[in-house]
Amino acid sequence: MSEDIGAGRRAVVVTVSTRAAAGVYADRSGPVIVERLRGWGFHVGSPVVVPDGDEFGMALREVLASEPDLVLTTGGTGLTPTDVTPEQTAPLVDRLVPGVAEAIRAAGVAKGVPTAMLSRGLVGLAGRTLVANLPGSRGGVTDALDVLEPVLGHALDQIPGSDHPSDDTGDDSSGYPSSDSSGR
């Protein structure tokens, strides 16, 4: 079922790392995201690797101008002075989706990584594009993708205005009961 999440959809991965952009070391987390997205059926190229700060903000604006369905960033969500991925992302999103960011942090903590709560990544909508700031580590990225997998298809279906699928029982796929004809 996961291989259908991205069918007919385009995603872009942006790695935010001054050292990786300068060639000090190879991007380690971006390729993890690309591999998983391709496994889910997304059309996705190689990660765009940019330095922290304003250069990331400019790159994100360019990426969003191409109107992909999904943008996943990795890196720049910590507490160092150069970790400003959320600050560069926030002005570009129209609506936040805080539950997803909270679930990503909670999943890391639940796996015994207390520092996961220090990640400041946000998730939101920029037009019809879902944008998520993921941690910079491979482990953090893997945990975040595990959180996204069961909800990403539904989220992307909802963005253009698709309705919740339902069956004859009155329950929709969200797990919440649908209101019946009496409006309850």
C-alpha positions in Angstrom: 0.0 0.0 0.0 2.9 2.4 0.8 4.0 2.3 -2.9 0.8 4.0 -3.8 1.2 7.1 -1.6 3.2 9.0 -4.2 1.6 7.7 -7.4 1.4 10.6 -9.8 2.8 13.0 -7.3 6.1 15.0 -7.3 8.3 15.6 -4.3 11.4 17.6 -3.7 14.0 16.9 -1.0 16.2 19.8 0.3 19.2 19.1 2.5 20.1 22.1 4.7 23.7 21.8 5.7 26.5 24.3 5.3 29.2 21.7 5.5 27.5 19.3 3.1 26.9 22.2 0.7 30.6 23.1 0.9 31.7 19.5 0.3 33.2 18.9 3.8 31.1 15.7 4.0 28.5 13.9 1.9 24.8 14.5 2.4 23.7 11.5 4.5 20.1 12.2 5.2 18.7 13.5 1.9 19.4 10.2 0.0 17.5 8.3 2.7 14.5 10.5 2.1 14.7 10.2 -1.7 15.0 6.4 -1.5 11.9 6.1 0.7 9.9 8.6 -1.4 10.7 6.6 -4.6 9.6 3.4 -2.8 6.3 5.2 -2.1 6.0 6.0 -5.8 6.8 9.7 -5.8 8.6 11.3 -8.7 11.7 12.8 -7.0 15.1 13.8 -8.1 18.3 14.0 -6.1 18.4 16.1 -3.0 19.0 19.9 -3.4 21.9 20.6 -1.0 22.1 24.2 0.3 23.8 26.0 3.2 21.9 27.0 6.3 20.3 30.5 6.4 19.1 32.8 3.7 20.4 30.5 0.9 18.0 27.8 2.1 15.2 30.3 2.2 15.9 31.3 -1.4 16.1 27.7 -2.5 12.8 26.8 -0.8 11.1 29.7 -2.6 12.4 28.4 -5.9 11.3 24.8 -5.1 7.8 26.0 -4.0 7.4 28.0 -7.2 7.6 24.7 -9.1 4.5 23.6 -7.2 5.5 20.1 -6.1 3.0 18.1 -4.0 5.5 17.6 -1.2 8.7 19.2 0.0 10.7 17.4 2.7 13.7 19.3 4.2 16.4 17.8 6.4 18.7 19.7 8.7 18.8 23.0 10.4 16.1 22.3 13.0 18.3 22.2 16.1 19.4 24.9 18.5 22.7 26.1 17.1 22.8 29.7 15.9 22.8 28.6 12.2 19.8 26.2 12.6 17.2 28.5 11.1 15.3 26.1 8.8 12.0 26.7 10.7 12.5 30.4 10.6 13.1 30.4 6.9 10.2 28.0 6.3 7.5 29.8 8.4 7.0 32.9 6.2 6.4 30.6 3.2 3.6 28.5 4.7 0.0 29.5 4.8 -1.2 27.1 7.4 0.6 25.0 10.0 0.0 21.3 10.6 1.4 21.1 14.1 0.2 17.6 14.9 2.5 16.1 12.4 5.6 17.9 13.7 4.6 17.0 17.3 4.2 13.3 16.3 7.6 13.3 14.7 9.2 14.6 17.9 7.2 12.3 20.1 8.2 9.3 18.0 11.9 10.0 18.5 11.5 10.4 22.3 9.4 7.2 22.4 12.3 5.4 20.7 14.6 6.5 23.5 16.1 9.6 21.9 15.3 12.4 24.4 17.1 15.0 22.2 14.3 14.5 19.6 12.3 17.0 21.6 14.8 19.7 20.7 14.0 19.5 17.0 12.1 22.7 16.0 11.0 21.5 12.7 7.5 22.5 11.4 5.0 21.1 9.0 2.7 23.3 7.0 1.0 24.1 3.7 2.4 26.5 1.2 -0.4 26.8 -1.3 -1.1 23.1 -2.3 2.3 21.9 -1.2 2.9 20.1 2.0 6.2 21.1 3.5 7.9 19.3 6.4 11.1 20.1 8.2 12.8 16.9 9.2 15.8 16.4 11.5 19.3 16.3 9.9 20.3 12.9 11.2 19.7 9.6 9.3 18.0 8.2 12.4 15.8 11.2 12.9 14.8 11.2 9.2 14.0 7.5 9.3 11.8 8.0 12.4 10.1 11.0 10.8 9.4 9.0 7.6 7.9 6.2 9.7 5.5 8.8 11.2 4.6 10.3 7.9 4.0 7.0 6.0 0.5 6.1 7.4 -0.9 9.7 7.0 0.9 11.2 4.0 -1.4 9.8 1.3 -4.5 11.0 3.2 -3.0 14.4 3.8 -2.0 14.9 0.2 -5.5 13.8 -0.9 -7.1 16.4 1.4 -5.0 19.4 0.2 -6.8 20.0 -3.1 -10.2 19.5 -1.4 -10.9 15.8 -1.8 -13.5 14.5 0.7 -12.9 11.8 3.3 -13.7 8.4 1.8 -16.4 6.6 3.7 -18.2 3.3 3.7 -21.7 2.2 4.5 -20.9 2.0 8.3 -20.8 5.8 8.6 -17.1 5.7 9.6 -14.6 7.5 7.4 -11.0 6.5 6.9 -9.8 9.0 9.4 -11.0 6.9 12.3 -13.4 9.5 13.4 -17.2 8.9 13.1 -18.9 10.7 10.3 -22.0 12.8 11.1 -25.2 11.3 10.0 -28.1 13.0 8.3 -29.4 14.4 11.6 -26.2 16.4 11.9 -24.9 14.7 15.0 
